[in-house]
Amino acid sequence: MKITTLIFDLGHVVLTNDWHDDCPEKFQAYSDYFGITYDDMERGWDAFWPQFSTGKVTEDEFWNGFLKIAGAKKIDIKQAKKLWKEYQKPIEDMLGLLQKLKKHNRLAALTTLSREWLDYKRKKYDLDSYFEVIVSSGYSGLVKPDPKIYKMVVKQLNVKPGECLFIDDAQRTLPPAGELGMKTILFSGQSELERNLQELGIKY
């Protein structure tokens, strides 16, 4: 079955990750301002990200709870939001690649991301100009690798799983897509992805 539809994860694939993973500058900025260690930040994140990423708490509630659990010297939600935005950026020239790919393929996104953060990225990076469907944990209440969220994106696209290629940087999210019938690629960088796409005969 010919691949007609490419489904991308966003964090660590198209755009930077939402927290301090692989971004020492972001960690340092939070550490300097709030007086917290990496372990403090992990503790705060782990306590509130599951609820925030599935739409159960608002961004203000997330930052308030996160900063308290992390033992921050001040509860400054406005500054926490500001720092998060400062360290958002595209991965390599992935937006340029999406621009080329959409001329020959249907594109969608399947992401673990809160409502507020998706809304921000959607506007800042004009994501709707690349993706015809964006399914997120924040709006669906489902998180990869739950099989239901893969079925949801296929249903919204009105395509057969065999027509889809799913691209993510997390190995654990690939098997459910494969079991549904999708082809999968583990993302490790743009150049490697482009080689993989060429091997599969994907035009761009």
PyMOL CGO cylinders between C-alpha atoms (Angstrom):
from pymol import cmd
from pymol.cgo import CYLINDER

trace = [
    CYLINDER, 0.00, 0.00, 0.00, 1.39, 3.38, -1.00, 0.3, 1, 1, 1, 1, 1, 1,
    CYLINDER, 1.39, 3.38, -1.00, 2.26, 5.83, 1.80, 0.3, 1, 1, 1, 1, 1, 1,
    CYLINDER, 2.26, 5.83, 1.80, 0.21, 8.99, 1.36, 0.3, 1, 1, 1, 1, 1, 1,
    CYLINDER, 0.21, 8.99, 1.36, 0.26, 10.44, 4.87, 0.3, 1, 1, 1, 1, 1, 1,
    CYLINDER, 0.26, 10.44, 4.87, 3.13, 11.33, 7.21, 0.3, 1, 1, 1, 1, 1, 1,
    CYLINDER, 3.13, 11.33, 7.21, 2.37, 11.66, 10.92, 0.3, 1, 1, 1, 1, 1, 1,
    CYLINDER, 2.37, 11.66, 10.92, 4.97, 13.53, 12.98, 0.3, 1, 1, 1, 1, 1, 1,
    CYLINDER, 4.97, 13.53, 12.98, 5.64, 13.82, 16.66, 0.3, 1, 1, 1, 1, 1, 1,
    CYLINDER, 5.64, 13.82, 16.66, 6.46, 17.46, 17.51, 0.3, 1, 1, 1, 1, 1, 1,
    CYLINDER, 6.46, 17.46, 17.51, 8.84, 17.53, 20.50, 0.3, 1, 1, 1, 1, 1, 1,
    CYLINDER, 8.84, 17.53, 20.50, 12.45, 16.62, 19.62, 0.3, 1, 1, 1, 1, 1, 1,
    CYLINDER, 12.45, 16.62, 19.62, 11.34, 16.06, 16.01, 0.3, 1, 1, 1, 1, 1, 1,
    CYLINDER, 11.34, 16.06, 16.01, 9.87, 19.26, 14.55, 0.3, 1, 1, 1, 1, 1, 1,
    CYLINDER, 9.87, 19.26, 14.55, 10.28, 21.62, 17.51, 0.3, 1, 1, 1, 1, 1, 1,
    CYLINDER, 10.28, 21.62, 17.51, 12.35, 21.58, 20.69, 0.3, 1, 1, 1, 1, 1, 1,
    CYLINDER, 12.35, 21.58, 20.69, 11.18, 19.53, 23.64, 0.3, 1, 1, 1, 1, 1, 1,
    CYLINDER, 11.18, 19.53, 23.64, 8.99, 21.24, 26.21, 0.3, 1, 1, 1, 1, 1, 1,
    CYLINDER, 8.99, 21.24, 26.21, 11.16, 20.80, 29.23, 0.3, 1, 1, 1, 1, 1, 1,
    CYLINDER, 11.16, 20.80, 29.23, 14.87, 20.92, 29.97, 0.3, 1, 1, 1, 1, 1, 1,
    CYLINDER, 14.87, 20.92, 29.97, 15.84, 17.68, 28.23, 0.3, 1, 1, 1, 1, 1, 1,
    CYLINDER, 15.84, 17.68, 28.23, 18.85, 18.37, 26.00, 0.3, 1, 1, 1, 1, 1, 1,
    CYLINDER, 18.85, 18.37, 26.00, 18.77, 22.09, 26.77, 0.3, 1, 1, 1, 1, 1, 1,
    CYLINDER, 18.77, 22.09, 26.77, 21.32, 23.01, 29.46, 0.3, 1, 1, 1, 1, 1, 1,
    CYLINDER, 21.32, 23.01, 29.46, 20.63, 26.72, 28.90, 0.3, 1, 1, 1, 1, 1, 1,
    CYLINDER, 20.63, 26.72, 28.90, 16.98, 26.30, 29.79, 0.3, 1, 1, 1, 1, 1, 1,
    CYLINDER, 16.98, 26.30, 29.79, 17.79, 24.30, 32.89, 0.3, 1, 1, 1, 1, 1, 1,
    CYLINDER, 17.79, 24.30, 32.89, 20.34, 26.93, 33.95, 0.3, 1, 1, 1, 1, 1, 1,
    CYLINDER, 20.34, 26.93, 33.95, 17.86, 29.77, 33.46, 0.3, 1, 1, 1, 1, 1, 1,
    CYLINDER, 17.86, 29.77, 33.46, 15.29, 28.09, 35.70, 0.3, 1, 1, 1, 1, 1, 1,
    CYLINDER, 15.29, 28.09, 35.70, 17.92, 27.08, 38.22, 0.3, 1, 1, 1, 1, 1, 1,
    CYLINDER, 17.92, 27.08, 38.22, 19.37, 30.60, 38.47, 0.3, 1, 1, 1, 1, 1, 1,
    CYLINDER, 19.37, 30.60, 38.47, 16.02, 32.35, 38.82, 0.3, 1, 1, 1, 1, 1, 1,
    CYLINDER, 16.02, 32.35, 38.82, 14.17, 29.89, 41.03, 0.3, 1, 1, 1, 1, 1, 1,
    CYLINDER, 14.17, 29.89, 41.03, 17.11, 28.49, 43.02, 0.3, 1, 1, 1, 1, 1, 1,
    CYLINDER, 17.11, 28.49, 43.02, 16.37, 24.86, 42.18, 0.3, 1, 1, 1, 1, 1, 1,
    CYLINDER, 16.37, 24.86, 42.18, 18.47, 21.89, 41.11, 0.3, 1, 1, 1, 1, 1, 1,
    CYLINDER, 18.47, 21.89, 41.11, 17.94, 19.52, 38.19, 0.3, 1, 1, 1, 1, 1, 1,
    CYLINDER, 17.94, 19.52, 38.19, 16.50, 16.91, 40.56, 0.3, 1, 1, 1, 1, 1, 1,
    CYLINDER, 16.50, 16.91, 40.56, 14.13, 19.55, 41.99, 0.3, 1, 1, 1, 1, 1, 1,
    CYLINDER, 14.13, 19.55, 41.99, 12.91, 20.32, 38.49, 0.3, 1, 1, 1, 1, 1, 1,
    CYLINDER, 12.91, 20.32, 38.49, 12.44, 16.64, 37.67, 0.3, 1, 1, 1, 1, 1, 1,
    CYLINDER, 12.44, 16.64, 37.67, 10.40, 16.18, 40.85, 0.3, 1, 1, 1, 1, 1, 1,
    CYLINDER, 10.40, 16.18, 40.85, 8.13, 19.13, 40.02, 0.3, 1, 1, 1, 1, 1, 1,
    CYLINDER, 8.13, 19.13, 40.02, 7.76, 18.05, 36.40, 0.3, 1, 1, 1, 1, 1, 1,
    CYLINDER, 7.76, 18.05, 36.40, 6.93, 14.45, 37.26, 0.3, 1, 1, 1, 1, 1, 1,
    CYLINDER, 6.93, 14.45, 37.26, 4.31, 15.57, 39.77, 0.3, 1, 1, 1, 1, 1, 1,
    CYLINDER, 4.31, 15.57, 39.77, 2.33, 17.83, 37.44, 0.3, 1, 1, 1, 1, 1, 1,
    CYLINDER, 2.33, 17.83, 37.44, 3.17, 17.09, 33.79, 0.3, 1, 1, 1, 1, 1, 1,
    CYLINDER, 3.17, 17.09, 33.79, 0.85, 14.04, 33.54, 0.3, 1, 1, 1, 1, 1, 1,
    CYLINDER, 0.85, 14.04, 33.54, -2.14, 16.18, 34.58, 0.3, 1, 1, 1, 1, 1, 1,
    CYLINDER, -2.14, 16.18, 34.58, -1.10, 19.19, 32.51, 0.3, 1, 1, 1, 1, 1, 1,
    CYLINDER, -1.10, 19.19, 32.51, -0.34, 17.23, 29.36, 0.3, 1, 1, 1, 1, 1, 1,
    CYLINDER, -0.34, 17.23, 29.36, -3.79, 15.61, 29.40, 0.3, 1, 1, 1, 1, 1, 1,
    CYLINDER, -3.79, 15.61, 29.40, -5.78, 18.78, 30.03, 0.3, 1, 1, 1, 1, 1, 1,
    CYLINDER, -5.78, 18.78, 30.03, -6.63, 18.10, 33.66, 0.3, 1, 1, 1, 1, 1, 1,
    CYLINDER, -6.63, 18.10, 33.66, -4.98, 21.27, 35.00, 0.3, 1, 1, 1, 1, 1, 1,
    CYLINDER, -4.98, 21.27, 35.00, -4.34, 24.69, 33.47, 0.3, 1, 1, 1, 1, 1, 1,
    CYLINDER, -4.34, 24.69, 33.47, -0.90, 26.11, 32.73, 0.3, 1, 1, 1, 1, 1, 1,
    CYLINDER, -0.90, 26.11, 32.73, -1.09, 28.39, 35.78, 0.3, 1, 1, 1, 1, 1, 1,
    CYLINDER, -1.09, 28.39, 35.78, -1.97, 25.40, 37.96, 0.3, 1, 1, 1, 1, 1, 1,
    CYLINDER, -1.97, 25.40, 37.96, 0.88, 23.43, 36.42, 0.3, 1, 1, 1, 1, 1, 1,
    CYLINDER, 0.88, 23.43, 36.42, 3.52, 26.09, 37.11, 0.3, 1, 1, 1, 1, 1, 1,
    CYLINDER, 3.52, 26.09, 37.11, 2.18, 26.82, 40.60, 0.3, 1, 1, 1, 1, 1, 1,
    CYLINDER, 2.18, 26.82, 40.60, 2.28, 23.15, 41.54, 0.3, 1, 1, 1, 1, 1, 1,
    CYLINDER, 2.28, 23.15, 41.54, 5.58, 22.53, 39.78, 0.3, 1, 1, 1, 1, 1, 1,
    CYLINDER, 5.58, 22.53, 39.78, 7.36, 25.41, 41.53, 0.3, 1, 1, 1, 1, 1, 1,
    CYLINDER, 7.36, 25.41, 41.53, 6.03, 24.42, 44.96, 0.3, 1, 1, 1, 1, 1, 1,
    CYLINDER, 6.03, 24.42, 44.96, 7.04, 20.76, 44.59, 0.3, 1, 1, 1, 1, 1, 1,
    CYLINDER, 7.04, 20.76, 44.59, 10.45, 21.82, 43.23, 0.3, 1, 1, 1, 1, 1, 1,
    CYLINDER, 10.45, 21.82, 43.23, 11.02, 24.02, 46.29, 0.3, 1, 1, 1, 1, 1, 1,
    CYLINDER, 11.02, 24.02, 46.29, 11.45, 27.23, 44.29, 0.3, 1, 1, 1, 1, 1, 1,
    CYLINDER, 11.45, 27.23, 44.29, 12.53, 30.27, 46.31, 0.3, 1, 1, 1, 1, 1, 1,
    CYLINDER, 12.53, 30.27, 46.31, 9.71, 32.24, 44.69, 0.3, 1, 1, 1, 1, 1, 1,
    CYLINDER, 9.71, 32.24, 44.69, 6.44, 31.31, 42.99, 0.3, 1, 1, 1, 1, 1, 1,
    CYLINDER, 6.44, 31.31, 42.99, 6.64, 33.46, 39.87, 0.3, 1, 1, 1, 1, 1, 1,
    CYLINDER, 6.64, 33.46, 39.87, 4.33, 31.91, 37.28, 0.3, 1, 1, 1, 1, 1, 1,
    CYLINDER, 4.33, 31.91, 37.28, 4.78, 34.77, 34.82, 0.3, 1, 1, 1, 1, 1, 1,
    CYLINDER, 4.78, 34.77, 34.82, 8.57, 34.30, 34.74, 0.3, 1, 1, 1, 1, 1, 1,
    CYLINDER, 8.57, 34.30, 34.74, 8.24, 30.50, 34.45, 0.3, 1, 1, 1, 1, 1, 1,
    CYLINDER, 8.24, 30.50, 34.45, 6.06, 30.97, 31.36, 0.3, 1, 1, 1, 1, 1, 1,
    CYLINDER, 6.06, 30.97, 31.36, 8.45, 33.56, 29.92, 0.3, 1, 1, 1, 1, 1, 1,
    CYLINDER, 8.45, 33.56, 29.92, 11.48, 31.28, 30.27, 0.3, 1, 1, 1, 1, 1, 1,
    CYLINDER, 11.48, 31.28, 30.27, 9.62, 28.37, 28.69, 0.3, 1, 1, 1, 1, 1, 1,
    CYLINDER, 9.62, 28.37, 28.69, 8.83, 30.49, 25.62, 0.3, 1, 1, 1, 1, 1, 1,
    CYLINDER, 8.83, 30.49, 25.62, 12.39, 31.80, 25.31, 0.3, 1, 1, 1, 1, 1, 1,
    CYLINDER, 12.39, 31.80, 25.31, 13.80, 28.35, 24.67, 0.3, 1, 1, 1, 1, 1, 1,
    CYLINDER, 13.80, 28.35, 24.67, 11.33, 27.18, 22.05, 0.3, 1, 1, 1, 1, 1, 1,
    CYLINDER, 11.33, 27.18, 22.05, 12.70, 26.80, 18.52, 0.3, 1, 1, 1, 1, 1, 1,
    CYLINDER, 12.70, 26.80, 18.52, 12.48, 24.55, 15.44, 0.3, 1, 1, 1, 1, 1, 1,
    CYLINDER, 12.48, 24.55, 15.44, 14.71, 21.49, 15.13, 0.3, 1, 1, 1, 1, 1, 1,
    CYLINDER, 14.71, 21.49, 15.13, 17.30, 22.04, 12.37, 0.3, 1, 1, 1, 1, 1, 1,
    CYLINDER, 17.30, 22.04, 12.37, 15.34, 22.94, 9.19, 0.3, 1, 1, 1, 1, 1, 1,
    CYLINDER, 15.34, 22.94, 9.19, 12.45, 20.60, 9.87, 0.3, 1, 1, 1, 1, 1, 1,
    CYLINDER, 12.45, 20.60, 9.87, 9.88, 23.29, 9.05, 0.3, 1, 1, 1, 1, 1, 1,
    CYLINDER, 9.88, 23.29, 9.05, 11.54, 23.70, 5.66, 0.3, 1, 1, 1, 1, 1, 1,
    CYLINDER, 11.54, 23.70, 5.66, 11.35, 19.94, 5.13, 0.3, 1, 1, 1, 1, 1, 1,
    CYLINDER, 11.35, 19.94, 5.13, 7.66, 19.93, 6.08, 0.3, 1, 1, 1, 1, 1, 1,
    CYLINDER, 7.66, 19.93, 6.08, 7.06, 22.69, 3.55, 0.3, 1, 1, 1, 1, 1, 1,
    CYLINDER, 7.06, 22.69, 3.55, 8.55, 20.48, 0.82, 0.3, 1, 1, 1, 1, 1, 1,
    CYLINDER, 8.55, 20.48, 0.82, 6.81, 17.32, 1.99, 0.3, 1, 1, 1, 1, 1, 1,
    CYLINDER, 6.81, 17.32, 1.99, 3.34, 18.83, 2.06, 0.3, 1, 1, 1, 1, 1, 1,
    CYLINDER, 3.34, 18.83, 2.06, 3.48, 19.48, -1.68, 0.3, 1, 1, 1, 1, 1, 1,
    CYLINDER, 3.48, 19.48, -1.68, 3.35, 15.73, -2.32, 0.3, 1, 1, 1, 1, 1, 1,
    CYLINDER, 3.35, 15.73, -2.32, 1.96, 14.22, 0.90, 0.3, 1, 1, 1, 1, 1, 1,
    CYLINDER, 1.96, 14.22, 0.90, -0.67, 14.72, 3.56, 0.3, 1, 1, 1, 1, 1, 1,
    CYLINDER, -0.67, 14.72, 3.56, 0.85, 15.72, 6.90, 0.3, 1, 1, 1, 1, 1, 1,
    CYLINDER, 0.85, 15.72, 6.90, -0.44, 15.33, 10.46, 0.3, 1, 1, 1, 1, 1, 1,
    CYLINDER, -0.44, 15.33, 10.46, 0.97, 15.68, 13.98, 0.3, 1, 1, 1, 1, 1, 1,
    CYLINDER, 0.97, 15.68, 13.98, 0.50, 13.37, 16.95, 0.3, 1, 1, 1, 1, 1, 1,
    CYLINDER, 0.50, 13.37, 16.95, 1.94, 14.88, 20.09, 0.3, 1, 1, 1, 1, 1, 1,
    CYLINDER, 1.94, 14.88, 20.09, 2.05, 14.70, 23.88, 0.3, 1, 1, 1, 1, 1, 1,
    CYLINDER, 2.05, 14.70, 23.88, 1.44, 18.35, 24.60, 0.3, 1, 1, 1, 1, 1, 1,
    CYLINDER, 1.44, 18.35, 24.60, -0.83, 20.46, 26.78, 0.3, 1, 1, 1, 1, 1, 1,
    CYLINDER, -0.83, 20.46, 26.78, -3.59, 22.59, 25.30, 0.3, 1, 1, 1, 1, 1, 1,
    CYLINDER, -3.59, 22.59, 25.30, -1.95, 25.93, 26.12, 0.3, 1, 1, 1, 1, 1, 1,
    CYLINDER, -1.95, 25.93, 26.12, 1.46, 24.94, 24.82, 0.3, 1, 1, 1, 1, 1, 1,
    CYLINDER, 1.46, 24.94, 24.82, 0.03, 23.49, 21.63, 0.3, 1, 1, 1, 1, 1, 1,
    CYLINDER, 0.03, 23.49, 21.63, -2.02, 26.65, 21.06, 0.3, 1, 1, 1, 1, 1, 1,
    CYLINDER, -2.02, 26.65, 21.06, 1.14, 28.75, 21.52, 0.3, 1, 1, 1, 1, 1, 1,
    CYLINDER, 1.14, 28.75, 21.52, 3.21, 26.65, 19.11, 0.3, 1, 1, 1, 1, 1, 1,
    CYLINDER, 3.21, 26.65, 19.11, 0.36, 26.40, 16.64, 0.3, 1, 1, 1, 1, 1, 1,
    CYLINDER, 0.36, 26.40, 16.64, 0.28, 30.18, 16.34, 0.3, 1, 1, 1, 1, 1, 1,
    CYLINDER, 0.28, 30.18, 16.34, 4.02, 30.94, 16.66, 0.3, 1, 1, 1, 1, 1, 1,
    CYLINDER, 4.02, 30.94, 16.66, 5.10, 28.38, 14.04, 0.3, 1, 1, 1, 1, 1, 1,
    CYLINDER, 5.10, 28.38, 14.04, 1.93, 28.44, 11.93, 0.3, 1, 1, 1, 1, 1, 1,
    CYLINDER, 1.93, 28.44, 11.93, 1.59, 24.68, 12.37, 0.3, 1, 1, 1, 1, 1, 1,
    CYLINDER, 1.59, 24.68, 12.37, -1.78, 24.55, 10.62, 0.3, 1, 1, 1, 1, 1, 1,
    CYLINDER, -1.78, 24.55, 10.62, -0.06, 25.59, 7.41, 0.3, 1, 1, 1, 1, 1, 1,
    CYLINDER, -0.06, 25.59, 7.41, 1.87, 22.29, 7.51, 0.3, 1, 1, 1, 1, 1, 1,
    CYLINDER, 1.87, 22.29, 7.51, -0.48, 19.84, 9.24, 0.3, 1, 1, 1, 1, 1, 1,
    CYLINDER, -0.48, 19.84, 9.24, -4.08, 19.23, 8.23, 0.3, 1, 1, 1, 1, 1, 1,
    CYLINDER, -4.08, 19.23, 8.23, -4.71, 17.37, 11.49, 0.3, 1, 1, 1, 1, 1, 1,
    CYLINDER, -4.71, 17.37, 11.49, -3.05, 17.81, 14.90, 0.3, 1, 1, 1, 1, 1, 1,
    CYLINDER, -3.05, 17.81, 14.90, -3.98, 15.33, 17.63, 0.3, 1, 1, 1, 1, 1, 1,
    CYLINDER, -3.98, 15.33, 17.63, -2.61, 16.11, 21.09, 0.3, 1, 1, 1, 1, 1, 1,
    CYLINDER, -2.61, 16.11, 21.09, -2.82, 14.62, 24.56, 0.3, 1, 1, 1, 1, 1, 1,
    CYLINDER, -2.82, 14.62, 24.56, -4.03, 17.96, 25.92, 0.3, 1, 1, 1, 1, 1, 1,
    CYLINDER, -4.03, 17.96, 25.92, -7.17, 17.97, 23.81, 0.3, 1, 1, 1, 1, 1, 1,
    CYLINDER, -7.17, 17.97, 23.81, -7.78, 14.22, 23.60, 0.3, 1, 1, 1, 1, 1, 1,
    CYLINDER, -7.78, 14.22, 23.60, -6.87, 13.18, 27.15, 0.3, 1, 1, 1, 1, 1, 1,
    CYLINDER, -6.87, 13.18, 27.15, -4.90, 10.29, 25.61, 0.3, 1, 1, 1, 1, 1, 1,
    CYLINDER, -4.90, 10.29, 25.61, -1.12, 9.82, 25.65, 0.3, 1, 1, 1, 1, 1, 1,
    CYLINDER, -1.12, 9.82, 25.65, 1.15, 7.78, 23.38, 0.3, 1, 1, 1, 1, 1, 1,
    CYLINDER, 1.15, 7.78, 23.38, 1.62, 4.80, 23.41, 0.3, 1, 1, 1, 1, 1, 1,
    CYLINDER, 1.62, 4.80, 23.41, -2.12, 4.34, 24.10, 0.3, 1, 1, 1, 1, 1, 1,
    CYLINDER, -2.12, 4.34, 24.10, -3.41, 2.65, 20.90, 0.3, 1, 1, 1, 1, 1, 1,
    CYLINDER, -3.41, 2.65, 20.90, -6.56, 4.80, 21.02, 0.3, 1, 1, 1, 1, 1, 1,
    CYLINDER, -6.56, 4.80, 21.02, -4.69, 7.99, 20.13, 0.3, 1, 1, 1, 1, 1, 1,
    CYLINDER, -4.69, 7.99, 20.13, -3.21, 6.42, 16.98, 0.3, 1, 1, 1, 1, 1, 1,
    CYLINDER, -3.21, 6.42, 16.98, -6.67, 5.27, 15.92, 0.3, 1, 1, 1, 1, 1, 1,
    CYLINDER, -6.67, 5.27, 15.92, -7.94, 8.79, 16.58, 0.3, 1, 1, 1, 1, 1, 1,
    CYLINDER, -7.94, 8.79, 16.58, -5.51, 10.47, 14.19, 0.3, 1, 1, 1, 1, 1, 1,
    CYLINDER, -5.51, 10.47, 14.19, -6.21, 7.88, 11.47, 0.3, 1, 1, 1, 1, 1, 1,
    CYLINDER, -6.21, 7.88, 11.47, -9.96, 8.41, 11.89, 0.3, 1, 1, 1, 1, 1, 1,
    CYLINDER, -9.96, 8.41, 11.89, -9.63, 12.20, 11.69, 0.3, 1, 1, 1, 1, 1, 1,
    CYLINDER, -9.63, 12.20, 11.69, -7.52, 11.87, 8.54, 0.3, 1, 1, 1, 1, 1, 1,
    CYLINDER, -7.52, 11.87, 8.54, -9.93, 9.30, 7.09, 0.3, 1, 1, 1, 1, 1, 1,
    CYLINDER, -9.93, 9.30, 7.09, -7.06, 7.12, 5.84, 0.3, 1, 1, 1, 1, 1, 1,
    CYLINDER, -7.06, 7.12, 5.84, -6.08, 3.50, 6.24, 0.3, 1, 1, 1, 1, 1, 1,
    CYLINDER, -6.08, 3.50, 6.24, -3.22, 2.84, 8.70, 0.3, 1, 1, 1, 1, 1, 1,
    CYLINDER, -3.22, 2.84, 8.70, -1.26, 1.18, 5.89, 0.3, 1, 1, 1, 1, 1, 1,
    CYLINDER, -1.26, 1.18, 5.89, -1.16, 4.52, 4.06, 0.3, 1, 1, 1, 1, 1, 1,
    CYLINDER, -1.16, 4.52, 4.06, 0.55, 6.20, 7.03, 0.3, 1, 1, 1, 1, 1, 1,
    CYLINDER, 0.55, 6.20, 7.03, 4.15, 6.68, 8.14, 0.3, 1, 1, 1, 1, 1, 1,
    CYLINDER, 4.15, 6.68, 8.14, 4.63, 7.62, 11.80, 0.3, 1, 1, 1, 1, 1, 1,
    CYLINDER, 4.63, 7.62, 11.80, 7.81, 9.47, 12.83, 0.3, 1, 1, 1, 1, 1, 1,
    CYLINDER, 7.81, 9.47, 12.83, 8.80, 9.86, 16.50, 0.3, 1, 1, 1, 1, 1, 1,
    CYLINDER, 8.80, 9.86, 16.50, 12.02, 10.16, 18.51, 0.3, 1, 1, 1, 1, 1, 1,
    CYLINDER, 12.02, 10.16, 18.51, 10.80, 7.79, 21.26, 0.3, 1, 1, 1, 1, 1, 1,
    CYLINDER, 10.80, 7.79, 21.26, 11.15, 4.08, 20.54, 0.3, 1, 1, 1, 1, 1, 1,
    CYLINDER, 11.15, 4.08, 20.54, 8.32, 3.15, 22.92, 0.3, 1, 1, 1, 1, 1, 1,
    CYLINDER, 8.32, 3.15, 22.92, 5.73, 5.06, 20.86, 0.3, 1, 1, 1, 1, 1, 1,
    CYLINDER, 5.73, 5.06, 20.86, 6.44, 3.19, 17.62, 0.3, 1, 1, 1, 1, 1, 1,
    CYLINDER, 6.44, 3.19, 17.62, 5.11, -0.36, 18.29, 0.3, 1, 1, 1, 1, 1, 1,
    CYLINDER, 5.11, -0.36, 18.29, 1.41, 0.62, 18.65, 0.3, 1, 1, 1, 1, 1, 1,
    CYLINDER, 1.41, 0.62, 18.65, 1.60, 2.46, 15.32, 0.3, 1, 1, 1, 1, 1, 1,
    CYLINDER, 1.60, 2.46, 15.32, 3.23, -0.58, 13.72, 0.3, 1, 1, 1, 1, 1, 1,
    CYLINDER, 3.23, -0.58, 13.72, 0.65, -2.94, 15.20, 0.3, 1, 1, 1, 1, 1, 1,
    CYLINDER, 0.65, -2.94, 15.20, -2.09, -0.78, 13.71, 0.3, 1, 1, 1, 1, 1, 1,
    CYLINDER, -2.09, -0.78, 13.71, -0.47, -1.15, 10.30, 0.3, 1, 1, 1, 1, 1, 1,
    CYLINDER, -0.47, -1.15, 10.30, 1.57, 2.02, 9.94, 0.3, 1, 1, 1, 1, 1, 1,
    CYLINDER, 1.57, 2.02, 9.94, 5.16, 2.19, 8.77, 0.3, 1, 1, 1, 1, 1, 1,
    CYLINDER, 5.16, 2.19, 8.77, 7.40, 3.80, 11.41, 0.3, 1, 1, 1, 1, 1, 1,
    CYLINDER, 7.40, 3.80, 11.41, 10.67, 5.72, 11.62, 0.3, 1, 1, 1, 1, 1, 1,
    CYLINDER, 10.67, 5.72, 11.62, 12.65, 6.40, 14.78, 0.3, 1, 1, 1, 1, 1, 1,
    CYLINDER, 12.65, 6.40, 14.78, 13.80, 10.03, 14.40, 0.3, 1, 1, 1, 1, 1, 1,
    CYLINDER, 13.80, 10.03, 14.40, 17.46, 10.71, 15.16, 0.3, 1, 1, 1, 1, 1, 1,
    CYLINDER, 17.46, 10.71, 15.16, 18.05, 13.84, 13.08, 0.3, 1, 1, 1, 1, 1, 1,
    CYLINDER, 18.05, 13.84, 13.08, 16.94, 15.50, 9.87, 0.3, 1, 1, 1, 1, 1, 1,
    CYLINDER, 16.94, 15.50, 9.87, 19.59, 14.09, 7.54, 0.3, 1, 1, 1, 1, 1, 1,
    CYLINDER, 19.59, 14.09, 7.54, 18.90, 10.53, 8.66, 0.3, 1, 1, 1, 1, 1, 1,
    CYLINDER, 18.90, 10.53, 8.66, 15.16, 11.12, 8.30, 0.3, 1, 1, 1, 1, 1, 1,
    CYLINDER, 15.16, 11.12, 8.30, 15.63, 12.38, 4.76, 0.3, 1, 1, 1, 1, 1, 1,
    CYLINDER, 15.63, 12.38, 4.76, 17.59, 9.24, 3.90, 0.3, 1, 1, 1, 1, 1, 1,
    CYLINDER, 17.59, 9.24, 3.90, 14.83, 7.09, 5.39, 0.3, 1, 1, 1, 1, 1, 1,
    CYLINDER, 14.83, 7.09, 5.39, 12.17, 8.96, 3.41, 0.3, 1, 1, 1, 1, 1, 1,
    CYLINDER, 12.17, 8.96, 3.41, 14.11, 8.51, 0.18, 0.3, 1, 1, 1, 1, 1, 1,
    CYLINDER, 14.11, 8.51, 0.18, 14.43, 4.78, 0.85, 0.3, 1, 1, 1, 1, 1, 1,
    CYLINDER, 14.43, 4.78, 0.85, 10.65, 4.58, 1.22, 0.3, 1, 1, 1, 1, 1, 1,
    CYLINDER, 10.65, 4.58, 1.22, 10.10, 6.53, -1.98, 0.3, 1, 1, 1, 1, 1, 1,
    CYLINDER, 10.10, 6.53, -1.98, 8.52, 9.53, -0.23, 0.3, 1, 1, 1, 1, 1, 1,
    CYLINDER, 8.52, 9.53, -0.23, 8.56, 12.60, -2.49, 0.3, 1, 1, 1, 1, 1, 1,
    CYLINDER, 8.56, 12.60, -2.49, 9.61, 16.05, -1.23, 0.3, 1, 1, 1, 1, 1, 1,
]
cmd.load_cgo(trace, "trace")
